[in-house]
Amino acid sequence: MVQNTFRAELIQTAREIAAAGKGILAADESTGTIGQRFAGINVENTEENRRAFRELLVTAPGIEKYISGVIFFEEQVDQSTKDGINFTQLLRSRGIHVGIKLDKGVVIIGGTKGENATQGLDGLAARAKSFYEKGCRFAKWRAVIKIGDSLPSELAITETAHTLARYGSICQDNGLVPIIEPEILQDGNHSIETCA
């Protein structure tokens, strides 16, 4: 068996992001998604406005009392406060781990009733290594499971299990704690018991 050189660090990071009484802030809106939010308040979707909004989040007084980790979208990792302090380094100095959204979105699985496969395994090791070097210590990967008439299909379950397992393994090999996120959609007329 190959020994993971990041083993001790991965365990410590996982314990710290799962600290009792604290949570993870999902601040990983893509440029398009944050643009939709800005449109609702009549704010132009520019890099500077996105940076200023994110600065409000990472500089919030006392955030370290309640937040153990913040998930970033790629653009945020290299952004800084107006005073030139890198967001990732600022959060790390406050005892908050930075995570990175690594999936590349979903596509329809052919031959299914609109079920999805998550993209992004190609080049994932290099991306994970790069984000580790920039200070990230955990990652997120979203996989969507639909419930409905004969859903989820065995094909969708197999595809999701495979990609989540590969993502998790690749992240650990590159020093990132993987958050495994099979998102079970609530949409539909099924019960909460079926969803569970």
C-alpha positions as a Markdown table, in Angstrom:
| # | Residue | x | y | z |
|---|---|---|---|---|
| 1 | Met | 0.0 | 0.0 | 0.0 |
| 2 | Val | 1.3 | 3.5 | -0.9 |
| 3 | Gln | 1.5 | 5.8 | 2.0 |
| 4 | Asn | -0.1 | 9.3 | 1.5 |
| 5 | Thr | 2.5 | 11.9 | 2.4 |
| 6 | Phe | -0.3 | 14.3 | 3.4 |
| 7 | Arg | -2.0 | 11.8 | 5.8 |
| 8 | Ala | -1.4 | 13.7 | 9.1 |
| 9 | Glu | -2.2 | 17.0 | 7.6 |
| 10 | Leu | -5.4 | 15.7 | 6.0 |
| 11 | Ile | -6.6 | 14.3 | 9.3 |
| 12 | Gln | -5.8 | 17.5 | 11.1 |
| 13 | Thr | -7.6 | 19.7 | 8.5 |
| 14 | Ala | -10.7 | 17.4 | 8.5 |
| 15 | Arg | -10.9 | 17.7 | 12.3 |
| 16 | Glu | -10.5 | 21.5 | 12.2 |
| 17 | Ile | -13.1 | 22.1 | 9.5 |
| 18 | Ala | -15.5 | 19.8 | 11.4 |
| 19 | Ala | -15.0 | 21.7 | 14.7 |
| 20 | Ala | -18.0 | 21.7 | 17.0 |
| 21 | Gly | -20.1 | 24.8 | 16.8 |
| 22 | Lys | -18.6 | 26.0 | 13.6 |
| 23 | Gly | -19.6 | 25.8 | 9.9 |
| 24 | Ile | -18.3 | 26.1 | 6.4 |
| 25 | Leu | -19.2 | 29.2 | 4.4 |
| 26 | Ala | -20.0 | 28.3 | 0.8 |
| 27 | Ala | -18.8 | 31.5 | -1.0 |
| 28 | Asp | -18.0 | 29.7 | -4.3 |
| 29 | Glu | -20.5 | 31.4 | -6.6 |
| 30 | Ser | -19.3 | 31.4 | -10.2 |
| 31 | Thr | -19.0 | 34.6 | -12.1 |
| 32 | Gly | -22.4 | 34.0 | -13.7 |
| 33 | Thr | -24.2 | 33.1 | -10.4 |
| 34 | Ile | -22.8 | 36.1 | -8.5 |
| 35 | Gly | -23.9 | 38.2 | -11.5 |
| 36 | Gln | -27.5 | 37.0 | -11.0 |
| 37 | Arg | -27.3 | 38.0 | -7.3 |
| 38 | Phe | -25.9 | 41.4 | -8.2 |
| 39 | Ala | -28.6 | 42.0 | -10.8 |
| 40 | Gly | -31.2 | 41.6 | -8.1 |
| 41 | Ile | -29.7 | 44.6 | -6.3 |
| 42 | Asn | -28.6 | 46.6 | -9.4 |
| 43 | Val | -24.9 | 46.1 | -8.9 |
| 44 | Glu | -22.8 | 45.6 | -12.0 |
| 45 | Asn | -21.0 | 42.3 | -12.3 |
| 46 | Thr | -17.4 | 43.4 | -12.5 |
| 47 | Glu | -14.3 | 41.8 | -11.1 |
| 48 | Glu | -13.9 | 44.8 | -8.7 |
| 49 | Asn | -17.4 | 44.5 | -7.4 |
| 50 | Arg | -17.0 | 40.7 | -6.9 |
| 51 | Arg | -13.7 | 41.4 | -5.1 |
| 52 | Ala | -15.3 | 44.1 | -2.9 |
| 53 | Phe | -18.2 | 41.8 | -2.0 |
| 54 | Arg | -15.9 | 38.9 | -1.1 |
| 55 | Glu | -13.7 | 41.2 | 0.9 |
| 56 | Leu | -16.8 | 41.9 | 3.1 |
| 57 | Leu | -17.1 | 38.2 | 3.8 |
| 58 | Val | -13.4 | 37.5 | 4.6 |
| 59 | Thr | -12.9 | 40.6 | 6.8 |
| 60 | Ala | -16.1 | 40.2 | 8.8 |
| 61 | Pro | -15.3 | 40.9 | 12.5 |
| 62 | Gly | -15.2 | 37.7 | 14.6 |
| 63 | Ile | -15.9 | 35.3 | 11.6 |
| 64 | Glu | -13.3 | 32.9 | 13.0 |
| 65 | Lys | -15.6 | 32.2 | 16.0 |
| 66 | Tyr | -18.2 | 30.7 | 13.8 |
| 67 | Ile | -16.6 | 29.6 | 10.5 |
| 68 | Ser | -14.0 | 26.9 | 10.2 |
| 69 | Gly | -13.7 | 26.9 | 6.4 |
| 70 | Val | -14.7 | 29.0 | 3.4 |
| 71 | Ile | -15.2 | 27.5 | -0.1 |
| 72 | Phe | -13.9 | 29.7 | -2.9 |
| 73 | Phe | -14.5 | 29.8 | -6.6 |
| 74 | Glu | -11.2 | 29.9 | -8.6 |
| 75 | Glu | -11.2 | 33.7 | -9.1 |
| 76 | Gln | -11.2 | 34.3 | -5.3 |
| 77 | Val | -8.1 | 32.3 | -4.5 |
| 78 | Asp | -5.9 | 35.0 | -6.2 |
| 79 | Gln | -8.0 | 38.0 | -5.0 |
| 80 | Ser | -6.8 | 40.4 | -2.3 |
| 81 | Thr | -8.2 | 43.1 | 0.0 |
| 82 | Lys | -8.0 | 46.7 | -1.1 |
| 83 | Asp | -4.9 | 46.8 | 1.2 |
| 84 | Gly | -3.3 | 44.0 | -0.8 |
| 85 | Ile | -3.7 | 41.1 | 1.6 |
| 86 | Asn | -4.5 | 37.8 | -0.3 |
| 87 | Phe | -7.9 | 36.5 | 0.8 |
| 88 | Thr | -6.6 | 32.9 | 1.3 |
| 89 | Gln | -3.7 | 34.1 | 3.5 |
| 90 | Leu | -6.0 | 36.4 | 5.4 |
| 91 | Leu | -8.4 | 33.6 | 6.3 |
| 92 | Arg | -5.5 | 31.2 | 7.1 |
| 93 | Ser | -4.1 | 33.8 | 9.5 |
| 94 | Arg | -7.5 | 33.8 | 11.3 |
| 95 | Gly | -7.5 | 30.0 | 11.6 |
| 96 | Ile | -10.0 | 29.4 | 8.8 |
| 97 | His | -9.3 | 26.8 | 6.1 |
| 98 | Val | -9.9 | 27.7 | 2.5 |
| 99 | Gly | -11.5 | 25.2 | 0.2 |
| 100 | Ile | -11.9 | 25.2 | -3.6 |
| 101 | Lys | -14.8 | 24.2 | -5.9 |
| 102 | Leu | -13.1 | 21.7 | -8.2 |
| 103 | Asp | -15.9 | 20.3 | -10.3 |
| 104 | Lys | -16.6 | 21.7 | -13.8 |
| 105 | Gly | -20.4 | 21.5 | -13.7 |
| 106 | Val | -22.8 | 18.9 | -14.9 |
| 107 | Val | -23.8 | 17.4 | -18.3 |
| 108 | Ile | -26.7 | 15.2 | -19.2 |
| 109 | Ile | -26.0 | 11.4 | -19.2 |
| 110 | Gly | -27.1 | 10.1 | -22.6 |
| 111 | Gly | -29.8 | 7.5 | -22.4 |
| 112 | Thr | -31.2 | 8.7 | -19.1 |
| 113 | Lys | -34.2 | 10.8 | -18.2 |
| 114 | Gly | -32.2 | 14.0 | -17.8 |
| 115 | Glu | -29.8 | 12.7 | -15.2 |
| 116 | Asn | -26.5 | 14.4 | -14.7 |
| 117 | Ala | -22.8 | 13.5 | -14.6 |
| 118 | Thr | -20.3 | 15.9 | -13.0 |
| 119 | Gln | -17.3 | 16.9 | -15.1 |
| 120 | Gly | -13.8 | 17.8 | -14.1 |
| 121 | Leu | -11.7 | 14.6 | -13.6 |
| 122 | Asp | -9.5 | 15.5 | -16.5 |
| 123 | Gly | -6.6 | 17.6 | -15.2 |
| 124 | Leu | -7.9 | 17.3 | -11.6 |
| 125 | Ala | -4.6 | 16.3 | -10.1 |
| 126 | Ala | -2.8 | 19.3 | -11.5 |
| 127 | Arg | -5.6 | 21.7 | -10.4 |
| 128 | Ala | -5.6 | 20.2 | -6.9 |
| 129 | Lys | -1.8 | 20.5 | -6.6 |
| 130 | Ser | -2.0 | 24.1 | -7.8 |
| 131 | Phe | -4.7 | 25.1 | -5.3 |
| 132 | Tyr | -2.8 | 23.3 | -2.5 |
| 133 | Glu | 0.3 | 25.4 | -3.3 |
| 134 | Lys | -1.9 | 28.5 | -3.1 |
| 135 | Gly | -3.0 | 27.7 | 0.4 |
| 136 | Cys | -6.3 | 25.7 | -0.1 |
| 137 | Arg | -6.7 | 22.7 | 2.2 |
| 138 | Phe | -10.0 | 21.2 | 1.2 |
| 139 | Ala | -12.2 | 20.9 | -1.8 |
| 140 | Lys | -15.8 | 20.6 | -2.9 |
| 141 | Trp | -17.3 | 18.5 | -5.8 |
| 142 | Arg | -21.0 | 18.6 | -6.5 |
| 143 | Ala | -22.8 | 15.6 | -7.9 |
| 144 | Val | -26.5 | 15.8 | -8.5 |
| 145 | Ile | -28.9 | 12.8 | -8.0 |
| 146 | Lys | -32.5 | 13.1 | -9.3 |
| 147 | Ile | -35.4 | 11.3 | -7.7 |
| 148 | Gly | -38.5 | 10.4 | -9.7 |
| 149 | Asp | -40.1 | 7.7 | -11.8 |
| 150 | Ser | -37.4 | 5.0 | -11.9 |
| 151 | Leu | -34.8 | 7.5 | -10.9 |
| 152 | Pro | -32.1 | 7.5 | -10.0 |
| 153 | Ser | -31.0 | 4.9 | -12.6 |
| 154 | Glu | -28.2 | 2.4 | -12.0 |
| 155 | Leu | -26.2 | 4.2 | -14.6 |
| 156 | Ala | -26.4 | 7.6 | -12.8 |
| 157 | Ile | -25.6 | 5.9 | -9.4 |
| 158 | Thr | -22.6 | 4.2 | -10.9 |
| 159 | Glu | -21.4 | 7.3 | -12.7 |
| 160 | Thr | -21.8 | 9.4 | -9.5 |
| 161 | Ala | -20.1 | 6.9 | -7.3 |
| 162 | His | -17.1 | 6.5 | -9.7 |
| 163 | Thr | -16.5 | 10.3 | -10.1 |
| 164 | Leu | -16.9 | 11.0 | -6.4 |
| 165 | Ala | -14.5 | 8.2 | -5.5 |
| 166 | Arg | -11.9 | 9.4 | -8.1 |
| 167 | Tyr | -12.3 | 13.0 | -7.0 |
| 168 | Gly | -11.8 | 12.0 | -3.4 |
| 169 | Ser | -8.7 | 10.0 | -4.1 |
| 170 | Ile | -7.1 | 12.6 | -6.3 |
| 171 | Cys | -7.7 | 15.3 | -3.7 |
| 172 | Gln | -6.1 | 13.3 | -0.9 |
| 173 | Asp | -3.1 | 12.5 | -3.1 |
| 174 | Asn | -2.6 | 16.2 | -3.5 |
| 175 | Gly | -3.2 | 17.4 | 0.1 |
| 176 | Leu | -6.8 | 18.5 | -0.1 |
| 177 | Val | -9.5 | 17.1 | 2.2 |
| 178 | Pro | -12.4 | 16.2 | -0.2 |
| 179 | Ile | -15.9 | 17.1 | 0.7 |
| 180 | Ile | -18.0 | 14.4 | -1.0 |
| 181 | Glu | -21.3 | 16.1 | -2.0 |
| 182 | Pro | -23.9 | 13.8 | -3.6 |
| 183 | Glu | -26.7 | 16.3 | -3.8 |
| 184 | Ile | -30.1 | 14.6 | -3.6 |
| 185 | Leu | -32.5 | 17.0 | -5.3 |
| 186 | Gln | -35.7 | 17.6 | -3.4 |
| 187 | Asp | -37.6 | 18.5 | -6.5 |
| 188 | Gly | -40.6 | 16.2 | -7.2 |
| 189 | Asn | -43.6 | 14.8 | -5.5 |
| 190 | His | -41.8 | 12.2 | -3.4 |
| 191 | Ser | -41.7 | 12.1 | 0.4 |
| 192 | Ile | -38.9 | 13.2 | 2.6 |
| 193 | Glu | -38.5 | 9.5 | 3.5 |
| 194 | Thr | -37.9 | 8.7 | -0.2 |
| 195 | Cys | -35.3 | 11.5 | -0.4 |
| 196 | Ala | -33.6 | 10.1 | 2.7 |
